[in-house]
Amino acid sequence: MAGSGLVLQTPDGEIDVRRPFRPVRFAGETPIVSRLEAGPVEVVNLIGDRRHASVDLAALRTGETRRLAAGIHIAYCPADRATLRLHGEEHHLTTDGGLRIEDIDDMVVCSEGPIVLGSVTCGSPS
């Protein structure tokens, strides 16, 4: 996940990451050359071994929800502040702050965002 001005060049073409808070996915073994068109940018990466775990990275905006499967999740606040609701409880985050969420099978609500949500669950994807 990146901000404006960054393009990833692969042997199969470009991966455009110019739009903020729009996750892109690609295999970790893909050869990539980054091209900065305008800066600065901030990038959040989530990398996992697909043989042992499923990983997902999402950007939630105010009012959006996401179902969390049992696993480990990190809610990250990339901006001034963010609030998420889990089990009816509000959690307030500030810039560069995060919240670790474990072993919960429930819905998370972004009350104020954006929130970057990284998830790692056991087992390989089907």
C-alpha positions as CSV (number, residue, x, y, z in Angstrom):
1,M,0.0,0.0,0.0
2,A,1.6,3.3,-1.0
3,G,0.8,6.9,-1.7
4,S,0.8,8.9,-4.9
5,G,3.8,8.9,-7.2
6,L,5.0,5.3,-7.0
7,V,4.9,2.7,-9.8
8,L,6.3,-0.9,-9.5
9,Q,7.8,-2.2,-12.7
10,T,7.7,-6.0,-13.2
11,P,8.6,-8.2,-16.1
12,D,4.9,-8.5,-16.9
13,G,4.2,-4.7,-16.7
14,E,3.5,-2.0,-14.2
15,I,1.7,-2.3,-10.9
16,D,0.2,1.1,-10.3
17,V,0.2,2.2,-6.7
18,R,-0.4,5.9,-7.2
19,R,-3.8,5.9,-5.4
20,P,-3.5,6.0,-1.6
21,F,-5.0,3.3,0.5
22,R,-5.6,0.9,-2.4
23,P,-3.7,-2.4,-1.6
24,V,-2.0,-4.3,-4.5
25,R,-1.1,-7.9,-4.4
26,F,1.8,-9.7,-6.0
27,A,4.0,-12.7,-5.4
28,G,7.0,-12.0,-3.3
29,E,9.3,-13.7,-5.7
30,T,8.3,-11.2,-8.5
31,P,11.3,-9.1,-9.6
32,I,10.3,-5.5,-9.0
33,V,11.9,-2.1,-9.7
34,S,10.3,0.8,-7.9
35,R,9.9,4.1,-9.8
36,L,9.2,7.2,-7.8
37,E,7.4,9.8,-9.9
38,A,6.6,12.2,-7.1
39,G,7.4,11.9,-3.4
40,P,7.5,11.3,-0.6
41,V,5.6,8.0,-0.3
42,E,4.9,5.7,2.6
43,V,4.5,2.0,2.0
44,V,3.0,-0.7,4.2
45,N,4.0,-4.3,3.3
46,L,2.6,-7.6,4.6
47,I,4.6,-10.7,3.6
48,G,3.9,-14.3,4.5
49,D,4.8,-17.8,3.6
50,R,1.8,-19.0,1.5
51,R,2.6,-22.6,2.5
52,H,1.8,-21.9,6.1
53,A,-0.5,-18.9,6.4
54,S,-2.9,-16.6,4.6
55,V,-2.2,-12.9,4.7
56,D,-4.4,-10.0,3.8
57,L,-4.0,-6.2,3.8
58,A,-7.0,-3.9,3.7
59,A,-7.6,-0.2,4.0
60,L,-10.8,0.7,5.9
61,R,-12.3,4.1,5.6
62,T,-14.9,5.6,8.0
63,G,-18.0,3.5,8.1
64,E,-16.4,0.4,6.5
65,T,-16.4,-3.0,8.2
66,R,-14.3,-6.2,7.9
67,R,-14.9,-9.7,9.2
68,L,-11.9,-10.9,11.1
69,A,-11.2,-14.7,11.1
70,A,-9.3,-16.3,14.0
71,G,-5.7,-15.2,13.7
72,I,-3.5,-12.2,14.3
73,H,-4.5,-8.8,13.0
74,I,-2.8,-5.4,13.3
75,A,-4.9,-2.2,13.0
76,Y,-2.5,0.7,12.0
77,C,-3.3,4.4,12.0
78,P,-1.4,6.1,9.1
79,A,-3.0,9.5,9.6
80,D,-3.8,11.9,12.5
81,R,-6.2,9.6,14.3
82,A,-8.5,6.6,13.8
83,T,-11.1,4.8,15.8
84,L,-12.2,1.2,15.4
85,R,-15.0,-0.7,17.2
86,L,-14.6,-4.3,18.1
87,H,-17.0,-6.2,20.5
88,G,-18.8,-3.0,21.1
89,E,-15.7,-1.3,22.5
90,E,-14.0,1.8,20.8
91,H,-10.3,1.8,20.3
92,H,-8.6,5.1,19.6
93,L,-5.4,5.2,17.6
94,T,-3.1,8.1,16.8
95,T,-0.5,8.6,14.1
96,D,1.7,5.5,13.7
97,G,-0.2,3.8,16.4
98,G,-1.4,0.3,16.2
99,L,-3.6,-2.3,17.9
100,R,-2.8,-6.0,17.9
101,I,-6.0,-8.2,17.8
102,E,-5.7,-11.9,18.4
103,D,-7.9,-15.0,18.1
104,I,-11.1,-13.1,17.4
105,D,-13.7,-14.2,15.0
106,D,-15.8,-11.0,14.8
107,M,-16.5,-7.9,12.8
108,V,-14.4,-4.8,13.1
109,V,-15.9,-1.4,12.3
110,C,-13.8,1.7,11.3
111,S,-15.6,4.5,13.1
112,E,-13.0,7.0,12.0
113,G,-10.3,6.3,9.5
114,P,-8.4,5.4,7.5
115,I,-7.2,2.3,9.2
116,V,-4.7,-0.2,7.6
117,L,-5.6,-3.7,8.7
118,G,-3.1,-6.5,8.3
119,S,-4.3,-10.1,8.9
120,V,-2.4,-13.4,9.2
121,T,-4.4,-16.5,9.6
122,C,-3.2,-20.1,9.8
123,G,-3.4,-22.4,6.8
124,S,-2.6,-21.7,3.2
125,P,-5.3,-20.1,1.0
126,S,-7.6,-22.4,-0.9
